[in-house]
């Protein structure tokens, strides 16, 4: 829900192209935030603080890499 609210307000300007385009773009961008949340949920269960930090950063970079494609 955070991704929908965040991107819904952030990219409202795209509604100049059309509301359907806005809704599709918001949904796609929100899915990436959800994917990071799922990845972080798995990573944050690790006992080692170093592993949590490094794997958390790897999750973020991996999601950003997927967004760039």
PyMOL Python script that loads the backbone (N, CA, C, O; Angstrom):
from pymol import cmd

cmd.read_pdbstr("""\
ATOM      1  N   UNK A   1       0.810  -1.186   0.000  1.00  0.00           N
ATOM      2  CA  UNK A   1       0.000   0.000   0.000  1.00  0.00           C
ATOM      3  C   UNK A   1       0.863   1.264   0.000  1.00  0.00           C
ATOM      4  O   UNK A   1       0.481   2.291  -0.560  1.00  0.00           O
ATOM      5  N   UNK A   2       2.031   1.169   0.637  1.00  0.00           N
ATOM      6  CA  UNK A   2       2.915   2.330   0.648  1.00  0.00           C
ATOM      7  C   UNK A   2       3.303   2.737  -0.765  1.00  0.00           C
ATOM      8  O   UNK A   2       3.291   3.920  -1.105  1.00  0.00           O
ATOM      9  N   UNK A   3       3.650   1.743  -1.592  1.00  0.00           N
ATOM     10  CA  UNK A   3       4.075   2.041  -2.955  1.00  0.00           C
ATOM     11  C   UNK A   3       2.983   2.703  -3.767  1.00  0.00           C
ATOM     12  O   UNK A   3       3.259   3.601  -4.562  1.00  0.00           O
ATOM     13  N   UNK A   4       1.746   2.272  -3.579  1.00  0.00           N
ATOM     14  CA  UNK A   4       0.624   2.869  -4.318  1.00  0.00           C
ATOM     15  C   UNK A   4       0.435   4.325  -3.901  1.00  0.00           C
ATOM     16  O   UNK A   4       0.283   5.203  -4.751  1.00  0.00           O
ATOM     17  N   UNK A   5       0.444   4.579  -2.604  1.00  0.00           N
ATOM     18  CA  UNK A   5       0.288   5.955  -2.129  1.00  0.00           C
ATOM     19  C   UNK A   5       1.447   6.845  -2.542  1.00  0.00           C
ATOM     20  O   UNK A   5       1.249   7.978  -2.979  1.00  0.00           O
ATOM     21  N   UNK A   6       2.656   6.325  -2.401  1.00  0.00           N
ATOM     22  CA  UNK A   6       3.844   7.112  -2.732  1.00  0.00           C
ATOM     23  C   UNK A   6       3.909   7.444  -4.214  1.00  0.00           C
ATOM     24  O   UNK A   6       4.021   8.609  -4.595  1.00  0.00           O
ATOM     25  N   UNK A   7       3.837   6.409  -5.049  1.00  0.00           N
ATOM     26  CA  UNK A   7       3.944   6.656  -6.479  1.00  0.00           C
ATOM     27  C   UNK A   7       2.684   7.283  -7.052  1.00  0.00           C
ATOM     28  O   UNK A   7       2.749   7.990  -8.057  1.00  0.00           O
ATOM     29  N   UNK A   8       1.529   7.034  -6.422  1.00  0.00           N
ATOM     30  CA  UNK A   8       0.295   7.669  -6.878  1.00  0.00           C
ATOM     31  C   UNK A   8       0.373   9.180  -6.803  1.00  0.00           C
ATOM     32  O   UNK A   8      -0.112   9.878  -7.693  1.00  0.00           O
ATOM     33  N   UNK A   9       0.982   9.685  -5.743  1.00  0.00           N
ATOM     34  CA  UNK A   9       1.148  11.136  -5.608  1.00  0.00           C
ATOM     35  C   UNK A   9       2.364  11.660  -6.361  1.00  0.00           C
ATOM     36  O   UNK A   9       2.358  12.779  -6.874  1.00  0.00           O
ATOM     37  N   UNK A  10       3.394  10.846  -6.419  1.00  0.00           N
ATOM     38  CA  UNK A  10       4.640  11.298  -7.037  1.00  0.00           C
ATOM     39  C   UNK A  10       4.521  11.477  -8.546  1.00  0.00           C
ATOM     40  O   UNK A  10       5.050  12.436  -9.108  1.00  0.00           O
ATOM     41  N   UNK A  11       3.825  10.553  -9.198  1.00  0.00           N
ATOM     42  CA  UNK A  11       3.775  10.610 -10.668  1.00  0.00           C
ATOM     43  C   UNK A  11       2.373  10.930 -11.185  1.00  0.00           C
ATOM     44  O   UNK A  11       1.953  10.426 -12.226  1.00  0.00           O
ATOM     45  N   UNK A  12       1.664  11.769 -10.447  1.00  0.00           N
ATOM     46  CA  UNK A  12       0.327  12.170 -10.883  1.00  0.00           C
ATOM     47  C   UNK A  12       0.383  12.954 -12.194  1.00  0.00           C
ATOM     48  O   UNK A  12      -0.610  13.028 -12.919  1.00  0.00           O
ATOM     49  N   UNK A  13       1.541  13.538 -12.495  1.00  0.00           N
ATOM     50  CA  UNK A  13       1.691  14.297 -13.731  1.00  0.00           C
ATOM     51  C   UNK A  13       1.504  13.432 -14.972  1.00  0.00           C
ATOM     52  O   UNK A  13       1.160  13.949 -16.035  1.00  0.00           O
ATOM     53  N   UNK A  14       1.725  12.125 -14.856  1.00  0.00           N
ATOM     54  CA  UNK A  14       1.585  11.243 -16.012  1.00  0.00           C
ATOM     55  C   UNK A  14       0.119  11.126 -16.434  1.00  0.00           C
ATOM     56  O   UNK A  14      -0.177  10.630 -17.522  1.00  0.00           O
ATOM     57  N   UNK A  15      -0.792  11.579 -15.578  1.00  0.00           N
ATOM     58  CA  UNK A  15      -2.215  11.539 -15.936  1.00  0.00           C
ATOM     59  C   UNK A  15      -2.512  12.465 -17.118  1.00  0.00           C
ATOM     60  O   UNK A  15      -3.583  12.379 -17.719  1.00  0.00           O
ATOM     61  N   UNK A  16      -1.582  13.333 -17.448  1.00  0.00           N
ATOM     62  CA  UNK A  16      -1.748  14.150 -18.663  1.00  0.00           C
ATOM     63  C   UNK A  16      -1.782  13.265 -19.901  1.00  0.00           C
ATOM     64  O   UNK A  16      -2.415  13.611 -20.899  1.00  0.00           O
ATOM     65  N   UNK A  17      -1.105  12.129 -19.840  1.00  0.00           N
ATOM     66  CA  UNK A  17      -1.138  11.157 -20.932  1.00  0.00           C
ATOM     67  C   UNK A  17      -2.442  10.376 -20.876  1.00  0.00           C
ATOM     68  O   UNK A  17      -3.040  10.076 -21.910  1.00  0.00           O
ATOM     69  N   UNK A  18      -2.876  10.051 -19.678  1.00  0.00           N
ATOM     70  CA  UNK A  18      -4.127   9.318 -19.497  1.00  0.00           C
ATOM     71  C   UNK A  18      -4.163   8.670 -18.136  1.00  0.00           C
ATOM     72  O   UNK A  18      -3.123   8.327 -17.575  1.00  0.00           O
ATOM     73  N   UNK A  19      -5.360   8.500 -17.601  1.00  0.00           N
ATOM     74  CA  UNK A  19      -5.496   7.917 -16.272  1.00  0.00           C
ATOM     75  C   UNK A  19      -5.171   6.433 -16.263  1.00  0.00           C
ATOM     76  O   UNK A  19      -4.720   5.896 -15.251  1.00  0.00           O
ATOM     77  N   UNK A  20      -5.399   5.773 -17.389  1.00  0.00           N
ATOM     78  CA  UNK A  20      -5.053   4.347 -17.463  1.00  0.00           C
ATOM     79  C   UNK A  20      -3.532   4.183 -17.400  1.00  0.00           C
ATOM     80  O   UNK A  20      -3.022   3.298 -16.713  1.00  0.00           O
ATOM     81  N   UNK A  21      -2.820   5.043 -18.120  1.00  0.00           N
ATOM     82  CA  UNK A  21      -1.352   5.004 -18.088  1.00  0.00           C
ATOM     83  C   UNK A  21      -0.848   5.270 -16.670  1.00  0.00           C
ATOM     84  O   UNK A  21       0.099   4.629 -16.214  1.00  0.00           O
ATOM     85  N   UNK A  22      -1.475   6.207 -15.980  1.00  0.00           N
ATOM     86  CA  UNK A  22      -1.096   6.517 -14.602  1.00  0.00           C
ATOM     87  C   UNK A  22      -1.306   5.301 -13.699  1.00  0.00           C
ATOM     88  O   UNK A  22      -0.428   4.947 -12.912  1.00  0.00           O
ATOM     89  N   UNK A  23      -2.474   4.665 -13.815  1.00  0.00           N
ATOM     90  CA  UNK A  23      -2.793   3.514 -12.963  1.00  0.00           C
ATOM     91  C   UNK A  23      -1.840   2.353 -13.215  1.00  0.00           C
ATOM     92  O   UNK A  23      -1.399   1.696 -12.271  1.00  0.00           O
ATOM     93  N   UNK A  24      -1.521   2.097 -14.475  1.00  0.00           N
ATOM     94  CA  UNK A  24      -0.602   0.999 -14.804  1.00  0.00           C
ATOM     95  C   UNK A  24       0.795   1.296 -14.273  1.00  0.00           C
ATOM     96  O   UNK A  24       1.438   0.417 -13.700  1.00  0.00           O
ATOM     97  N   UNK A  25       1.265   2.507 -14.455  1.00  0.00           N
ATOM     98  CA  UNK A  25       2.599   2.871 -13.990  1.00  0.00           C
ATOM     99  C   UNK A  25       2.696   2.826 -12.469  1.00  0.00           C
ATOM    100  O   UNK A  25       3.693   2.351 -11.925  1.00  0.00           O
ATOM    101  N   UNK A  26       1.676   3.312 -11.787  1.00  0.00           N
ATOM    102  CA  UNK A  26       1.670   3.265 -10.318  1.00  0.00           C
ATOM    103  C   UNK A  26       1.684   1.815  -9.840  1.00  0.00           C
ATOM    104  O   UNK A  26       2.413   1.475  -8.908  1.00  0.00           O
ATOM    105  N   UNK A  27       0.888   0.969 -10.468  1.00  0.00           N
ATOM    106  CA  UNK A  27       0.845  -0.447 -10.062  1.00  0.00           C
ATOM    107  C   UNK A  27       2.192  -1.124 -10.278  1.00  0.00           C
ATOM    108  O   UNK A  27       2.656  -1.872  -9.418  1.00  0.00           O
ATOM    109  N   UNK A  28       2.815  -0.870 -11.412  1.00  0.00           N
ATOM    110  CA  UNK A  28       4.112  -1.497 -11.685  1.00  0.00           C
ATOM    111  C   UNK A  28       5.187  -1.027 -10.714  1.00  0.00           C
ATOM    112  O   UNK A  28       5.971  -1.833 -10.212  1.00  0.00           O
ATOM    113  N   UNK A  29       5.224   0.260 -10.453  1.00  0.00           N
ATOM    114  CA  UNK A  29       6.231   0.782  -9.533  1.00  0.00           C
ATOM    115  C   UNK A  29       5.980   0.298  -8.107  1.00  0.00           C
ATOM    116  O   UNK A  29       6.929   0.044  -7.365  1.00  0.00           O
ATOM    117  N   UNK A  30       4.722   0.170  -7.720  1.00  0.00           N
ATOM    118  CA  UNK A  30       4.385  -0.314  -6.378  1.00  0.00           C
ATOM    119  C   UNK A  30       4.788  -1.773  -6.214  1.00  0.00           C
ATOM    120  O   UNK A  30       5.150  -2.193  -5.115  1.00  0.00           O
ATOM    121  N   UNK A  31       4.731  -2.546  -7.282  1.00  0.00           N
ATOM    122  CA  UNK A  31       5.152  -3.943  -7.213  1.00  0.00           C
ATOM    123  C   UNK A  31       6.634  -4.063  -6.875  1.00  0.00           C
ATOM    124  O   UNK A  31       7.038  -4.989  -6.171  1.00  0.00           O
ATOM    125  N   UNK A  32       7.437  -3.141  -7.368  1.00  0.00           N
ATOM    126  CA  UNK A  32       8.866  -3.173  -7.042  1.00  0.00           C
ATOM    127  C   UNK A  32       9.094  -2.906  -5.548  1.00  0.00           C
ATOM    128  O   UNK A  32       9.949  -3.535  -4.925  1.00  0.00           O
ATOM    129  N   UNK A  33       8.334  -1.979  -4.988  1.00  0.00           N
ATOM    130  CA  UNK A  33       8.443  -1.713  -3.547  1.00  0.00           C
ATOM    131  C   UNK A  33       8.020  -2.955  -2.763  1.00  0.00           C
ATOM    132  O   UNK A  33       8.647  -3.312  -1.765  1.00  0.00           O
ATOM    133  N   UNK A  34       6.958  -3.605  -3.220  1.00  0.00           N
ATOM    134  CA  UNK A  34       6.507  -4.834  -2.571  1.00  0.00           C
ATOM    135  C   UNK A  34       7.535  -5.949  -2.673  1.00  0.00           C
ATOM    136  O   UNK A  34       7.721  -6.719  -1.730  1.00  0.00           O
ATOM    137  N   UNK A  35       8.201  -6.035  -3.814  1.00  0.00           N
ATOM    138  CA  UNK A  35       9.240  -7.057  -3.990  1.00  0.00           C
ATOM    139  C   UNK A  35      10.403  -6.800  -3.038  1.00  0.00           C
ATOM    140  O   UNK A  35      10.959  -7.740  -2.469  1.00  0.00           O
ATOM    141  N   UNK A  36      10.773  -5.539  -2.864  1.00  0.00           N
ATOM    142  CA  UNK A  36      11.833  -5.236  -1.911  1.00  0.00           C
ATOM    143  C   UNK A  36      11.388  -5.585  -0.494  1.00  0.00           C
ATOM    144  O   UNK A  36      12.179  -6.112   0.288  1.00  0.00           O
ATOM    145  N   UNK A  37      10.150  -5.301  -0.159  1.00  0.00           N
ATOM    146  CA  UNK A  37       9.637  -5.648   1.165  1.00  0.00           C
ATOM    147  C   UNK A  37       9.696  -7.143   1.424  1.00  0.00           C
ATOM    148  O   UNK A  37      10.050  -7.572   2.522  1.00  0.00           O
ATOM    149  N   UNK A  38       9.353  -7.932   0.426  1.00  0.00           N
ATOM    150  CA  UNK A  38       9.410  -9.388   0.562  1.00  0.00           C
ATOM    151  C   UNK A  38      10.854  -9.860   0.729  1.00  0.00           C
ATOM    152  O   UNK A  38      11.141 -10.732   1.549  1.00  0.00           O
ATOM    153  N   UNK A  39      11.753  -9.276  -0.052  1.00  0.00           N
ATOM    154  CA  UNK A  39      13.173  -9.630   0.048  1.00  0.00           C
ATOM    155  C   UNK A  39      13.715  -9.234   1.426  1.00  0.00           C
ATOM    156  O   UNK A  39      14.447 -10.005   2.046  1.00  0.00           O
ATOM    157  N   UNK A  40      13.367  -8.060   1.896  1.00  0.00           N
ATOM    158  CA  UNK A  40      13.835  -7.601   3.200  1.00  0.00           C
ATOM    159  C   UNK A  40      13.270  -8.465   4.321  1.00  0.00           C
ATOM    160  O   UNK A  40      13.954  -8.695   5.318  1.00  0.00           O
ATOM    161  N   UNK A  41      12.046  -8.945   4.181  1.00  0.00           N
ATOM    162  CA  UNK A  41      11.458  -9.818   5.201  1.00  0.00           C
ATOM    163  C   UNK A  41      12.274 -11.096   5.350  1.00  0.00           C
ATOM    164  O   UNK A  41      12.451 -11.596   6.461  1.00  0.00           O
ATOM    165  N   UNK A  42      12.768 -11.622   4.237  1.00  0.00           N
ATOM    166  CA  UNK A  42      13.601 -12.824   4.316  1.00  0.00           C
ATOM    167  C   UNK A  42      14.978 -12.516   4.889  1.00  0.00           C
ATOM    168  O   UNK A  42      15.500 -13.279   5.701  1.00  0.00           O
ATOM    169  N   UNK A  43      15.560 -11.410   4.471  1.00  0.00           N
ATOM    170  CA  UNK A  43      16.917 -11.051   4.884  1.00  0.00           C
ATOM    171  C   UNK A  43      16.961 -10.655   6.356  1.00  0.00           C
ATOM    172  O   UNK A  43      17.923 -10.985   7.051  1.00  0.00           O
ATOM    173  N   UNK A  44      15.956  -9.964   6.838  1.00  0.00           N
ATOM    174  CA  UNK A  44      15.998  -9.425   8.198  1.00  0.00           C
ATOM    175  C   UNK A  44      15.919 -10.506   9.270  1.00  0.00           C
ATOM    176  O   UNK A  44      16.128 -10.212  10.447  1.00  0.00           O
ATOM    177  N   UNK A  45      15.628 -11.729   8.899  1.00  0.00           N
ATOM    178  CA  UNK A  45      15.573 -12.825   9.871  1.00  0.00           C
ATOM    179  C   UNK A  45      16.948 -13.398  10.197  1.00  0.00           C
ATOM    180  O   UNK A  45      17.078 -14.221  11.103  1.00  0.00           O
ATOM    181  N   UNK A  46      17.951 -12.978   9.480  1.00  0.00           N
ATOM    182  CA  UNK A  46      19.307 -13.479   9.726  1.00  0.00           C
ATOM    183  C   UNK A  46      19.810 -12.975  11.074  1.00  0.00           C
ATOM    184  O   UNK A  46      19.466 -11.878  11.514  1.00  0.00           O
ATOM    185  N   UNK A  47      20.622 -13.790  11.708  1.00  0.00           N
ATOM    186  CA  UNK A  47      21.145 -13.423  13.027  1.00  0.00           C
ATOM    187  C   UNK A  47      22.311 -12.444  12.918  1.00  0.00           C
ATOM    188  O   UNK A  47      22.482 -11.580  13.778  1.00  0.00           O
ATOM    189  N   UNK A  48      23.096 -12.577  11.882  1.00  0.00           N
ATOM    190  CA  UNK A  48      24.284 -11.735  11.736  1.00  0.00           C
ATOM    191  C   UNK A  48      23.891 -10.341  11.223  1.00  0.00           C
ATOM    192  O   UNK A  48      23.210 -10.198  10.207  1.00  0.00           O
ATOM    193  N   UNK A  49      24.341  -9.333  11.956  1.00  0.00           N
ATOM    194  CA  UNK A  49      24.055  -7.958  11.555  1.00  0.00           C
ATOM    195  C   UNK A  49      24.728  -7.642  10.230  1.00  0.00           C
ATOM    196  O   UNK A  49      24.149  -6.971   9.376  1.00  0.00           O
ATOM    197  N   UNK A  50      25.943  -8.122  10.061  1.00  0.00           N
ATOM    198  CA  UNK A  50      26.677  -7.877   8.818  1.00  0.00           C
ATOM    199  C   UNK A  50      25.944  -8.483   7.637  1.00  0.00           C
ATOM    200  O   UNK A  50      25.836  -7.851   6.586  1.00  0.00           O
ATOM    201  N   UNK A  51      25.442  -9.692   7.794  1.00  0.00           N
ATOM    202  CA  UNK A  51      24.696 -10.340   6.705  1.00  0.00           C
ATOM    203  C   UNK A  51      23.430  -9.573   6.388  1.00  0.00           C
ATOM    204  O   UNK A  51      23.068  -9.428   5.220  1.00  0.00           O
ATOM    205  N   UNK A  52      22.740  -9.071   7.430  1.00  0.00           N
ATOM    206  CA  UNK A  52      21.522  -8.295   7.188  1.00  0.00           C
ATOM    207  C   UNK A  52      21.817  -7.029   6.397  1.00  0.00           C
ATOM    208  O   UNK A  52      21.084  -6.677   5.473  1.00  0.00           O
ATOM    209  N   UNK A  53      22.896  -6.347   6.767  1.00  0.00           N
ATOM    210  CA  UNK A  53      23.243  -5.100   6.078  1.00  0.00           C
ATOM    211  C   UNK A  53      23.631  -5.384   4.628  1.00  0.00           C
ATOM    212  O   UNK A  53      23.147  -4.721   3.711  1.00  0.00           O
ATOM    213  N   UNK A  54      24.500  -6.362   4.428  1.00  0.00           N
ATOM    214  CA  UNK A  54      24.977  -6.647   3.074  1.00  0.00           C
ATOM    215  C   UNK A  54      23.879  -7.227   2.192  1.00  0.00           C
ATOM    216  O   UNK A  54      23.751  -6.840   1.030  1.00  0.00           O
ATOM    217  N   UNK A  55      23.091  -8.145   2.725  1.00  0.00           N
ATOM    218  CA  UNK A  55      22.021  -8.732   1.923  1.00  0.00           C
ATOM    219  C   UNK A  55      20.877  -7.752   1.699  1.00  0.00           C
ATOM    220  O   UNK A  55      20.221  -7.788   0.658  1.00  0.00           O
ATOM    221  N   UNK A  56      20.636  -6.880   2.668  1.00  0.00           N
ATOM    222  CA  UNK A  56      19.634  -5.829   2.468  1.00  0.00           C
ATOM    223  C   UNK A  56      20.027  -4.893   1.337  1.00  0.00           C
ATOM    224  O   UNK A  56      19.198  -4.516   0.508  1.00  0.00           O
ATOM    225  N   UNK A  57      21.304  -4.525   1.314  1.00  0.00           N
ATOM    226  CA  UNK A  57      21.804  -3.682   0.224  1.00  0.00           C
ATOM    227  C   UNK A  57      21.747  -4.425  -1.100  1.00  0.00           C
ATOM    228  O   UNK A  57      21.431  -3.833  -2.132  1.00  0.00           O
ATOM    229  N   UNK A  58      22.051  -5.716  -1.080  1.00  0.00           N
ATOM    230  CA  UNK A  58      21.982  -6.512  -2.310  1.00  0.00           C
ATOM    231  C   UNK A  58      20.545  -6.599  -2.823  1.00  0.00           C
ATOM    232  O   UNK A  58      20.310  -6.558  -4.030  1.00  0.00           O
ATOM    233  N   UNK A  59      19.586  -6.721  -1.903  1.00  0.00           N
ATOM    234  CA  UNK A  59      18.172  -6.716  -2.317  1.00  0.00           C
ATOM    235  C   UNK A  59      17.818  -5.399  -2.998  1.00  0.00           C
ATOM    236  O   UNK A  59      17.187  -5.387  -4.054  1.00  0.00           O
ATOM    237  N   UNK A  60      18.229  -4.293  -2.385  1.00  0.00           N
ATOM    238  CA  UNK A  60      17.909  -2.977  -2.943  1.00  0.00           C
ATOM    239  C   UNK A  60      18.528  -2.812  -4.331  1.00  0.00           C
ATOM    240  O   UNK A  60      17.860  -2.369  -5.265  1.00  0.00           O
ATOM    241  N   UNK A  61      19.784  -3.163  -4.459  1.00  0.00           N
ATOM    242  CA  UNK A  61      20.469  -3.025  -5.751  1.00  0.00           C
ATOM    243  C   UNK A  61      19.837  -3.952  -6.789  1.00  0.00           C
ATOM    244  O   UNK A  61      19.674  -3.567  -7.947  1.00  0.00           O
ATOM    245  N   UNK A  62      19.484  -5.161  -6.384  1.00  0.00           N
ATOM    246  CA  UNK A  62      18.852  -6.097  -7.305  1.00  0.00           C
ATOM    247  C   UNK A  62      17.505  -5.594  -7.802  1.00  0.00           C
ATOM    248  O   UNK A  62      17.197  -5.706  -8.989  1.00  0.00           O
ATOM    249  N   UNK A  63      16.701  -5.040  -6.901  1.00  0.00           N
ATOM    250  CA  UNK A  63      15.399  -4.499  -7.297  1.00  0.00           C
ATOM    251  C   UNK A  63      15.590  -3.293  -8.216  1.00  0.00           C
ATOM    252  O   UNK A  63      14.869  -3.146  -9.203  1.00  0.00           O
ATOM    253  N   UNK A  64      16.541  -2.442  -7.903  1.00  0.00           N
ATOM    254  CA  UNK A  64      16.801  -1.283  -8.761  1.00  0.00           C
ATOM    255  C   UNK A  64      17.311  -1.717 -10.138  1.00  0.00           C
ATOM    256  O   UNK A  64      17.002  -1.084 -11.148  1.00  0.00           O
ATOM    257  N   UNK A  65      18.088  -2.789 -10.171  1.00  0.00           N
ATOM    258  CA  UNK A  65      18.546  -3.317 -11.455  1.00  0.00           C
ATOM    259  C   UNK A  65      17.358  -3.800 -12.282  1.00  0.00           C
ATOM    260  O   UNK A  65      17.275  -3.534 -13.481  1.00  0.00           O
ATOM    261  N   UNK A  66      16.445  -4.511 -11.632  1.00  0.00           N
ATOM    262  CA  UNK A  66      15.246  -4.966 -12.342  1.00  0.00           C
ATOM    263  C   UNK A  66      14.393  -3.801 -12.814  1.00  0.00           C
ATOM    264  O   UNK A  66      13.818  -3.859 -13.901  1.00  0.00           O
ATOM    265  N   UNK A  67      14.303  -2.741 -12.014  1.00  0.00           N
ATOM    266  CA  UNK A  67      13.530  -1.555 -12.428  1.00  0.00           C
ATOM    267  C   UNK A  67      14.138  -0.895 -13.650  1.00  0.00           C
ATOM    268  O   UNK A  67      13.422  -0.309 -14.462  1.00  0.00           O
ATOM    269  N   UNK A  68      15.445  -0.984 -13.788  1.00  0.00           N
ATOM    270  CA  UNK A  68      16.110  -0.314 -14.916  1.00  0.00           C
ATOM    271  C   UNK A  68      15.945  -1.071 -16.222  1.00  0.00           C
ATOM    272  O   UNK A  68      16.243  -0.533 -17.288  1.00  0.00           O
ATOM    273  N   UNK A  69      15.484  -2.284 -16.160  1.00  0.00           N
ATOM    274  CA  UNK A  69      15.329  -3.091 -17.381  1.00  0.00           C
ATOM    275  C   UNK A  69      13.980  -2.960 -17.958  1.00  0.00           C
ATOM    276  O   UNK A  69      13.685  -3.573 -18.984  1.00  0.00           O
TER     277      UNK A  69
END
""", "prot")
cmd.dss("prot")
cmd.show_as("cartoon", "prot")
cmd.util.cbc("prot")
cmd.orient("prot")
